Structures are given as structure tokens and as C-alpha cells.
């Protein structure tokens, strides 16, 4: 039985969320406490 489009979308959202967490952790290792400040600055320019 094929998965419904809804289930596929939920799985994709979870996958993207996990990737976001991984990338955020990498950024914290690089920038340390400046991480959130940089994210907010860039978000405000979009």
C-alpha cells in the first residue's frame, strides 16, 4: 500500500527538522554564543 501524500509530507517535515537541528549544532560549534545573534540578523534581512 502506498503512503498517502499527507504521511509523505509529515515525514519530509520531520526529515527537514532533523537536518535543521544538525546544521544548527554545527553552526554553534563554529560561532559559539554569537549563533543566535547572526541567525536573527540574517532572518531580519529576508
CHARMM internal coordinates of N, CA and C (Angstrom, degrees):
IC EDIT
DIST 1 N 1 CA 1.4557
DIST 1 CA 1 C 1.5286
ANGL 1 N 1 CA 1 C 108.88
DIST 1 C 2 N 1.2982
ANGL 1 CA 1 C 2 N 116.86
DIHE 1 N 1 CA 1 C 2 N 133.09
DIST 2 N 2 CA 1.4576
ANGL 1 C 2 N 2 CA 122.12
DIHE 1 CA 1 C 2 N 2 CA 178.74
DIST 2 CA 2 C 1.5220
ANGL 2 N 2 CA 2 C 110.32
DIHE 1 C 2 N 2 CA 2 C -75.41
DIST 2 C 3 N 1.3311
ANGL 2 CA 2 C 3 N 113.82
DIHE 2 N 2 CA 2 C 3 N 148.45
DIST 3 N 3 CA 1.4642
ANGL 2 C 3 N 3 CA 118.77
DIHE 2 CA 2 C 3 N 3 CA 175.70
DIST 3 CA 3 C 1.5239
ANGL 3 N 3 CA 3 C 108.67
DIHE 2 C 3 N 3 CA 3 C -74.03
DIST 3 C 4 N 1.3042
ANGL 3 CA 3 C 4 N 114.61
DIHE 3 N 3 CA 3 C 4 N 147.33
DIST 4 N 4 CA 1.4620
ANGL 3 C 4 N 4 CA 118.90
DIHE 3 CA 3 C 4 N 4 CA 177.27
DIST 4 CA 4 C 1.5178
ANGL 4 N 4 CA 4 C 109.57
DIHE 3 C 4 N 4 CA 4 C -72.11
DIST 4 C 5 N 1.2986
ANGL 4 CA 4 C 5 N 115.96
DIHE 4 N 4 CA 4 C 5 N 159.50
DIST 5 N 5 CA 1.4609
ANGL 4 C 5 N 5 CA 121.48
DIHE 4 CA 4 C 5 N 5 CA 178.64
DIST 5 CA 5 C 1.5272
ANGL 5 N 5 CA 5 C 110.06
DIHE 4 C 5 N 5 CA 5 C -59.90
DIST 5 C 6 N 1.3371
ANGL 5 CA 5 C 6 N 116.31
DIHE 5 N 5 CA 5 C 6 N -34.38
DIST 6 N 6 CA 1.4582
ANGL 5 C 6 N 6 CA 120.34
DIHE 5 CA 5 C 6 N 6 CA 179.71
DIST 6 CA 6 C 1.5243
ANGL 6 N 6 CA 6 C 111.18
DIHE 5 C 6 N 6 CA 6 C -63.71
DIST 6 C 7 N 1.3250
ANGL 6 CA 6 C 7 N 116.41
DIHE 6 N 6 CA 6 C 7 N -45.11
DIST 7 N 7 CA 1.4634
ANGL 6 C 7 N 7 CA 120.97
DIHE 6 CA 6 C 7 N 7 CA 179.66
DIST 7 CA 7 C 1.5238
ANGL 7 N 7 CA 7 C 109.98
DIHE 6 C 7 N 7 CA 7 C -65.14
DIST 7 C 8 N 1.3209
ANGL 7 CA 7 C 8 N 117.48
DIHE 7 N 7 CA 7 C 8 N -41.64
DIST 8 N 8 CA 1.4666
ANGL 7 C 8 N 8 CA 120.66
DIHE 7 CA 7 C 8 N 8 CA 178.28
DIST 8 CA 8 C 1.5213
ANGL 8 N 8 CA 8 C 111.05
DIHE 7 C 8 N 8 CA 8 C -61.48
DIST 8 C 9 N 1.3198
ANGL 8 CA 8 C 9 N 116.82
DIHE 8 N 8 CA 8 C 9 N -41.30
DIST 9 N 9 CA 1.4647
ANGL 8 C 9 N 9 CA 120.59
DIHE 8 CA 8 C 9 N 9 CA 178.68
DIST 9 CA 9 C 1.5255
ANGL 9 N 9 CA 9 C 111.76
DIHE 8 C 9 N 9 CA 9 C -64.92
DIST 9 C 10 N 1.3232
ANGL 9 CA 9 C 10 N 116.77
DIHE 9 N 9 CA 9 C 10 N -42.72
DIST 10 N 10 CA 1.4669
ANGL 9 C 10 N 10 CA 120.48
DIHE 9 CA 9 C 10 N 10 CA 178.01
DIST 10 CA 10 C 1.5220
ANGL 10 N 10 CA 10 C 110.27
DIHE 9 C 10 N 10 CA 10 C -62.22
DIST 10 C 11 N 1.3131
ANGL 10 CA 10 C 11 N 117.25
DIHE 10 N 10 CA 10 C 11 N -43.30
DIST 11 N 11 CA 1.4633
ANGL 10 C 11 N 11 CA 120.54
DIHE 10 CA 10 C 11 N 11 CA 178.57
DIST 11 CA 11 C 1.5230
ANGL 11 N 11 CA 11 C 111.37
DIHE 10 C 11 N 11 CA 11 C -61.89
DIST 11 C 12 N 1.3185
ANGL 11 CA 11 C 12 N 116.74
DIHE 11 N 11 CA 11 C 12 N -40.72
DIST 12 N 12 CA 1.4602
ANGL 11 C 12 N 12 CA 121.12
DIHE 11 CA 11 C 12 N 12 CA 178.59
DIST 12 CA 12 C 1.5232
ANGL 12 N 12 CA 12 C 111.36
DIHE 11 C 12 N 12 CA 12 C -64.97
DIST 12 C 13 N 1.3268
ANGL 12 CA 12 C 13 N 116.62
DIHE 12 N 12 CA 12 C 13 N -41.69
DIST 13 N 13 CA 1.4697
ANGL 12 C 13 N 13 CA 120.97
DIHE 12 CA 12 C 13 N 13 CA 177.72
DIST 13 CA 13 C 1.5240
ANGL 13 N 13 CA 13 C 110.40
DIHE 12 C 13 N 13 CA 13 C -61.06
DIST 13 C 14 N 1.3117
ANGL 13 CA 13 C 14 N 117.09
DIHE 13 N 13 CA 13 C 14 N -43.76
DIST 14 N 14 CA 1.4718
ANGL 13 C 14 N 14 CA 121.00
DIHE 13 CA 13 C 14 N 14 CA 178.35
DIST 14 CA 14 C 1.5186
ANGL 14 N 14 CA 14 C 110.38
DIHE 13 C 14 N 14 CA 14 C -63.00
DIST 14 C 15 N 1.3157
ANGL 14 CA 14 C 15 N 117.14
DIHE 14 N 14 CA 14 C 15 N -43.56
DIST 15 N 15 CA 1.4613
ANGL 14 C 15 N 15 CA 122.06
DIHE 14 CA 14 C 15 N 15 CA 178.53
DIST 15 CA 15 C 1.5433
ANGL 15 N 15 CA 15 C 110.99
DIHE 14 C 15 N 15 CA 15 C -59.54
DIST 15 C 16 N 1.3215
ANGL 15 CA 15 C 16 N 116.03
DIHE 15 N 15 CA 15 C 16 N -44.77
DIST 16 N 16 CA 1.4632
ANGL 15 C 16 N 16 CA 120.78
DIHE 15 CA 15 C 16 N 16 CA 179.68
DIST 16 CA 16 C 1.5296
ANGL 16 N 16 CA 16 C 110.49
DIHE 15 C 16 N 16 CA 16 C -66.36
DIST 16 C 17 N 1.3205
ANGL 16 CA 16 C 17 N 117.07
DIHE 16 N 16 CA 16 C 17 N -38.92
DIST 17 N 17 CA 1.4599
ANGL 16 C 17 N 17 CA 121.08
DIHE 16 CA 16 C 17 N 17 CA 179.29
DIST 17 CA 17 C 1.5239
ANGL 17 N 17 CA 17 C 110.96
DIHE 16 C 17 N 17 CA 17 C -63.89
DIST 17 C 18 N 1.3175
ANGL 17 CA 17 C 18 N 117.04
DIHE 17 N 17 CA 17 C 18 N -41.80
DIST 18 N 18 CA 1.4614
ANGL 17 C 18 N 18 CA 120.67
DIHE 17 CA 17 C 18 N 18 CA 178.16
DIST 18 CA 18 C 1.5300
ANGL 18 N 18 CA 18 C 111.05
DIHE 17 C 18 N 18 CA 18 C -65.36
DIST 18 C 19 N 1.3177
ANGL 18 CA 18 C 19 N 116.78
DIHE 18 N 18 CA 18 C 19 N -39.39
DIST 19 N 19 CA 1.4617
ANGL 18 C 19 N 19 CA 121.06
DIHE 18 CA 18 C 19 N 19 CA 176.80
DIST 19 CA 19 C 1.5244
ANGL 19 N 19 CA 19 C 110.34
DIHE 18 C 19 N 19 CA 19 C -64.09
DIST 19 C 20 N 1.3311
ANGL 19 CA 19 C 20 N 116.54
DIHE 19 N 19 CA 19 C 20 N -41.93
DIST 20 N 20 CA 1.4632
ANGL 19 C 20 N 20 CA 121.02
DIHE 19 CA 19 C 20 N 20 CA 177.69
DIST 20 CA 20 C 1.5213
ANGL 20 N 20 CA 20 C 110.77
DIHE 19 C 20 N 20 CA 20 C -58.35
DIST 20 C 21 N 1.3288
ANGL 20 CA 20 C 21 N 117.04
DIHE 20 N 20 CA 20 C 21 N -44.77
DIST 21 N 21 CA 1.4636
ANGL 20 C 21 N 21 CA 121.06
DIHE 20 CA 20 C 21 N 21 CA 178.53
DIST 21 CA 21 C 1.5240
ANGL 21 N 21 CA 21 C 111.33
DIHE 20 C 21 N 21 CA 21 C -60.74
DIST 21 C 22 N 1.3185
ANGL 21 CA 21 C 22 N 116.17
DIHE 21 N 21 CA 21 C 22 N -42.99
DIST 22 N 22 CA 1.4638
ANGL 21 C 22 N 22 CA 121.38
DIHE 21 CA 21 C 22 N 22 CA 179.85
DIST 22 CA 22 C 1.5354
ANGL 22 N 22 CA 22 C 110.42
DIHE 21 C 22 N 22 CA 22 C -63.01
DIST 22 C 23 N 1.3216
ANGL 22 CA 22 C 23 N 116.94
DIHE 22 N 22 CA 22 C 23 N -45.97
DIST 23 N 23 CA 1.4616
ANGL 22 C 23 N 23 CA 120.70
DIHE 22 CA 22 C 23 N 23 CA -179.76
DIST 23 CA 23 C 1.5244
ANGL 23 N 23 CA 23 C 111.27
DIHE 22 C 23 N 23 CA 23 C -65.99
DIST 23 C 24 N 1.3189
ANGL 23 CA 23 C 24 N 116.92
DIHE 23 N 23 CA 23 C 24 N -37.28
DIST 24 N 24 CA 1.4601
ANGL 23 C 24 N 24 CA 121.40
DIHE 23 CA 23 C 24 N 24 CA 178.08
DIST 24 CA 24 C 1.5302
ANGL 24 N 24 CA 24 C 110.33
DIHE 23 C 24 N 24 CA 24 C -62.83
DIST 24 C 25 N 1.3254
ANGL 24 CA 24 C 25 N 116.76
DIHE 24 N 24 CA 24 C 25 N -43.43
DIST 25 N 25 CA 1.4648
ANGL 24 C 25 N 25 CA 120.75
DIHE 24 CA 24 C 25 N 25 CA 178.07
DIST 25 CA 25 C 1.5256
ANGL 25 N 25 CA 25 C 111.15
DIHE 24 C 25 N 25 CA 25 C -62.37
DIST 25 C 26 N 1.3285
ANGL 25 CA 25 C 26 N 117.33
DIHE 25 N 25 CA 25 C 26 N -39.99
DIST 26 N 26 CA 1.4617
ANGL 25 C 26 N 26 CA 120.69
DIHE 25 CA 25 C 26 N 26 CA 177.02
DIST 26 CA 26 C 1.5263
ANGL 26 N 26 CA 26 C 110.59
DIHE 25 C 26 N 26 CA 26 C -63.07
DIST 26 C 27 N 1.3241
ANGL 26 CA 26 C 27 N 116.65
DIHE 26 N 26 CA 26 C 27 N -41.72
DIST 27 N 27 CA 1.4555
ANGL 26 C 27 N 27 CA 121.37
DIHE 26 CA 26 C 27 N 27 CA 179.48
DIST 27 CA 27 C 1.5262
ANGL 27 N 27 CA 27 C 111.10
DIHE 26 C 27 N 27 CA 27 C -64.89
DIST 27 C 28 N 1.3289
ANGL 27 CA 27 C 28 N 116.80
DIHE 27 N 27 CA 27 C 28 N -39.14
DIST 28 N 28 CA 1.4678
ANGL 27 C 28 N 28 CA 120.67
DIHE 27 CA 27 C 28 N 28 CA 177.05
DIST 28 CA 28 C 1.5282
ANGL 28 N 28 CA 28 C 110.21
DIHE 27 C 28 N 28 CA 28 C -61.22
DIST 28 C 29 N 1.3170
ANGL 28 CA 28 C 29 N 117.00
DIHE 28 N 28 CA 28 C 29 N -39.91
DIST 29 N 29 CA 1.4637
ANGL 28 C 29 N 29 CA 120.07
DIHE 28 CA 28 C 29 N 29 CA 178.96
DIST 29 CA 29 C 1.5184
ANGL 29 N 29 CA 29 C 111.43
DIHE 28 C 29 N 29 CA 29 C -63.94
DIST 29 C 30 N 1.3282
ANGL 29 CA 29 C 30 N 116.92
DIHE 29 N 29 CA 29 C 30 N -33.25
DIST 30 N 30 CA 1.4627
ANGL 29 C 30 N 30 CA 121.26
DIHE 29 CA 29 C 30 N 30 CA -178.32
DIST 30 CA 30 C 1.5295
ANGL 30 N 30 CA 30 C 111.32
DIHE 29 C 30 N 30 CA 30 C -81.94
DIST 30 C 31 N 1.3389
ANGL 30 CA 30 C 31 N 116.77
DIHE 30 N 30 CA 30 C 31 N -47.36
DIST 31 N 31 CA 1.4663
ANGL 30 C 31 N 31 CA 120.93
DIHE 30 CA 30 C 31 N 31 CA -172.04
DIST 31 CA 31 C 1.5271
ANGL 31 N 31 CA 31 C 114.65
DIHE 30 C 31 N 31 CA 31 C -99.65
DIST 31 C 32 N 1.3070
ANGL 31 CA 31 C 32 N 116.72
DIHE 31 N 31 CA 31 C 32 N -17.71
DIST 32 N 32 CA 1.4578
ANGL 31 C 32 N 32 CA 119.60
DIHE 31 CA 31 C 32 N 32 CA -177.63
DIST 32 CA 32 C 1.5163
ANGL 32 N 32 CA 32 C 111.77
DIHE 31 C 32 N 32 CA 32 C 63.15
DIST 32 C 33 N 1.3399
ANGL 32 CA 32 C 33 N 116.68
DIHE 32 N 32 CA 32 C 33 N -135.33
DIST 33 N 33 CA 1.4619
ANGL 32 C 33 N 33 CA 120.53
DIHE 32 CA 32 C 33 N 33 CA -174.60
DIST 33 CA 33 C 1.5278
ANGL 33 N 33 CA 33 C 114.66
DIHE 32 C 33 N 33 CA 33 C -67.45
DIST 33 C 34 N 1.3105
ANGL 33 CA 33 C 34 N 117.95
DIHE 33 N 33 CA 33 C 34 N -10.83
DIST 34 N 34 CA 1.4700
ANGL 33 C 34 N 34 CA 120.62
DIHE 33 CA 33 C 34 N 34 CA 179.23
DIST 34 CA 34 C 1.5290
ANGL 34 N 34 CA 34 C 112.42
DIHE 33 C 34 N 34 CA 34 C -82.38
DIST 34 C 35 N 1.3111
ANGL 34 CA 34 C 35 N 117.31
DIHE 34 N 34 CA 34 C 35 N -6.30
DIST 35 N 35 CA 1.4603
ANGL 34 C 35 N 35 CA 122.21
DIHE 34 CA 34 C 35 N 35 CA -174.96
DIST 35 CA 35 C 1.5195
ANGL 35 N 35 CA 35 C 113.21
DIHE 34 C 35 N 35 CA 35 C -54.38
DIST 35 C 36 N 1.3296
ANGL 35 CA 35 C 36 N 117.05
DIHE 35 N 35 CA 35 C 36 N -55.41
DIST 36 N 36 CA 1.4727
ANGL 35 C 36 N 36 CA 120.23
DIHE 35 CA 35 C 36 N 36 CA -176.63
DIST 36 CA 36 C 1.5188
ANGL 36 N 36 CA 36 C 111.28
DIHE 35 C 36 N 36 CA 36 C -63.35
DIST 36 C 37 N 1.3261
ANGL 36 CA 36 C 37 N 116.75
DIHE 36 N 36 CA 36 C 37 N -37.93
DIST 37 N 37 CA 1.4653
ANGL 36 C 37 N 37 CA 120.60
DIHE 36 CA 36 C 37 N 37 CA 178.76
DIST 37 CA 37 C 1.5272
ANGL 37 N 37 CA 37 C 110.78
DIHE 36 C 37 N 37 CA 37 C -61.13
DIST 37 C 38 N 1.3182
ANGL 37 CA 37 C 38 N 117.48
DIHE 37 N 37 CA 37 C 38 N -44.92
DIST 38 N 38 CA 1.4614
ANGL 37 C 38 N 38 CA 121.22
DIHE 37 CA 37 C 38 N 38 CA 179.92
DIST 38 CA 38 C 1.5250
ANGL 38 N 38 CA 38 C 111.34
DIHE 37 C 38 N 38 CA 38 C -66.00
DIST 38 C 39 N 1.3143
ANGL 38 CA 38 C 39 N 116.83
DIHE 38 N 38 CA 38 C 39 N -42.04
DIST 39 N 39 CA 1.4694
ANGL 38 C 39 N 39 CA 120.40
DIHE 38 CA 38 C 39 N 39 CA 178.81
DIST 39 CA 39 C 1.5276
ANGL 39 N 39 CA 39 C 110.28
DIHE 38 C 39 N 39 CA 39 C -60.03
DIST 39 C 40 N 1.3446
ANGL 39 CA 39 C 40 N 116.61
DIHE 39 N 39 CA 39 C 40 N -47.52
DIST 40 N 40 CA 1.4679
ANGL 39 C 40 N 40 CA 119.88
DIHE 39 CA 39 C 40 N 40 CA 179.99
DIST 40 CA 40 C 1.5320
ANGL 40 N 40 CA 40 C 110.80
DIHE 39 C 40 N 40 CA 40 C -61.60
DIST 40 C 41 N 1.3293
ANGL 40 CA 40 C 41 N 116.60
DIHE 40 N 40 CA 40 C 41 N -42.36
DIST 41 N 41 CA 1.4686
ANGL 40 C 41 N 41 CA 120.55
DIHE 40 CA 40 C 41 N 41 CA -178.94
DIST 41 CA 41 C 1.5333
ANGL 41 N 41 CA 41 C 110.88
DIHE 40 C 41 N 41 CA 41 C -60.84
DIST 41 C 42 N 1.3210
ANGL 41 CA 41 C 42 N 116.28
DIHE 41 N 41 CA 41 C 42 N -45.44
DIST 42 N 42 CA 1.4692
ANGL 41 C 42 N 42 CA 120.42
DIHE 41 CA 41 C 42 N 42 CA -179.01
DIST 42 CA 42 C 1.5301
ANGL 42 N 42 CA 42 C 110.57
DIHE 41 C 42 N 42 CA 42 C -69.60
DIST 42 C 43 N 1.3374
ANGL 42 CA 42 C 43 N 117.67
DIHE 42 N 42 CA 42 C 43 N -41.50
DIST 43 N 43 CA 1.4680
ANGL 42 C 43 N 43 CA 120.68
DIHE 42 CA 42 C 43 N 43 CA 178.56
DIST 43 CA 43 C 1.5137
ANGL 43 N 43 CA 43 C 111.21
DIHE 42 C 43 N 43 CA 43 C -60.11
DIST 43 C 44 N 1.3062
ANGL 43 CA 43 C 44 N 117.34
DIHE 43 N 43 CA 43 C 44 N -38.95
DIST 44 N 44 CA 1.4676
ANGL 43 C 44 N 44 CA 120.77
DIHE 43 CA 43 C 44 N 44 CA -178.10
DIST 44 CA 44 C 1.5168
ANGL 44 N 44 CA 44 C 112.39
DIHE 43 C 44 N 44 CA 44 C -69.44
DIST 44 C 45 N 1.3121
ANGL 44 CA 44 C 45 N 117.78
DIHE 44 N 44 CA 44 C 45 N -16.25
DIST 45 N 45 CA 1.4638
ANGL 44 C 45 N 45 CA 121.34
DIHE 44 CA 44 C 45 N 45 CA 178.96
DIST 45 CA 45 C 1.5219
ANGL 45 N 45 CA 45 C 113.11
DIHE 44 C 45 N 45 CA 45 C -92.29
DIST 45 C 46 N 1.3460
ANGL 45 CA 45 C 46 N 117.10
DIHE 45 N 45 CA 45 C 46 N -0.16
DIST 46 N 46 CA 1.4615
ANGL 45 C 46 N 46 CA 119.95
DIHE 45 CA 45 C 46 N 46 CA 178.75
DIST 46 CA 46 C 1.4914
ANGL 46 N 46 CA 46 C 111.63
DIHE 45 C 46 N 46 CA 46 C -94.06
END
COOR INIT
IC SEED 1 N 1 CA 1 C
IC BUILD
